[in-house]
């Protein structure tokens, strides 16, 4: 009987030892790329603005050319019809040596972008986070196409 109880105890102990507790799920660490013309270059699609997702049927796509520092925008944010805009952009490192500002000038004398944007991050998974310099509620998240 003593041998039977010790065998049951031993088997129970083994079962407890080999039953693994589920490890806490570790969120993947987001890796950001250096902010420069090479990493900001390409076609970006707006996925959220002012903290809200972009509704179906509404779009804002911007293509940034790193060589010529030119952009082209295809969007219907403020209109039921598509608008195509072009111009030049600048990515400028501020005096604090940590903040990059993205600004643009439309072609054909249409003026500057309504805001210049602080480039908060360019993630390795293809997301670009921007915040307007003069209005911190103007937050845009774009995804690389």
PyMOL commands that set and color helices and strands:
alter all, ss='L'
color gray80, all
select helices_A, chain A and resi 2-18+37-40
alter helices_A, ss='H'
color red, helices_A
select strands_A, chain A and resi 42-49+52-53+60-65+70-75+83-93+100-106+117-122+127-132+135-144
alter strands_A, ss='S'
color yellow, strands_A
deselect
rebuild
show_as cartoon
